[in-house]
Amino acid sequence: MSASAKTVLQEALRLPPGERAALVEGLIGSLDQPDPAMDALWLKEAEDRMAAYRAGELGAVDAEQVFVKLGQRV
């Protein structure tokens, strides 16, 4: 962490909890930028999987079975 980042952190830690939370939300929000190319790839993948399922080329597993196999309760 750079010296300026350490200074900002020290200043931020002096803020009241509500202001620190708002600061964190703003920082995290600045990192989560939409990527239209990635969104298009995921959309195509979802559409391809749905088409394969509807065509009987792809099976499905009940979510409850998956969670039981993982040792979790639904």
Stockholm file with secondary structure:
# STOCKHOLM 1.0

chainA/1-74         MSASAKTVLQEALRLPPGERAALVEGLIGSLDQPDPAMDALWLKEAEDRMAAYRAGELGAVDAEQVFVKLGQRV
#=GR chainA/1-74 SS CCHHHHHHHHHHHTSCHHHHHHHHHHHHHHHCCCCHHHHHHHHHHHHHHHHHHHTTSSCCCCHHHHHHHTTCCC
#=GC SS_cons        CCHHHHHHHHHHHTSCHHHHHHHHHHHHHHHCCCCHHHHHHHHHHHHHHHHHHHTTSSCCCCHHHHHHHTTCCC
//
